[in-house]
Amino acid sequence: MAVKLRLVRMGKKKQPTYRVVASDSRRARSGAFLEIVGTYQPRGLSAANDETIVSIDNERAVHWLRHGAQPTERVAKLLRQCGALDAFEASKAAQ
């Protein structure tokens, strides 16, 4: 089974929020997934506070990367932002 780390769209119309999930690559974008790894809110919590919010469990993200999960381009950027991709590369280099 090929596992991908990708985004699942949630939220209201014109106000998206996303879950970062580990999912079988053959499933639909918003289909079943294996585990929720984090969340991503590109528009912030409100119109007044328009900052991007990224919340990722680095330990679980590194776990999935060690077991062969492939992140999508956007998720790879988010993982790099949170430090999970750097932690994975450091653990891979230490082996």
TAVEN-V797570 format. One line per field, one symbol per residue. phi: phi as a letter, one per 40 degrees, with the letter a starting at -180 (. if undefined). burial: b if it has 24 or more other C-alpha atoms within 12 Angstrom, else e. A space follows every 50 residues. Layout:
phi->???
burial->???
This chain:
phi->.cbbcacbcbgccgbcbbbcbcacccccdbccbcaccababcbgcaccbc ccbbbbcdccccdccccgcbccccccccccccgcccccccccccc
burial->eebbbbbbeeeeeeeebbbbbbbbbeeeeeeebebbbbbbbbeeeeeeee eeebbbbbebbbebbeeebbbeeebbebbeebebbeebeeeeeee
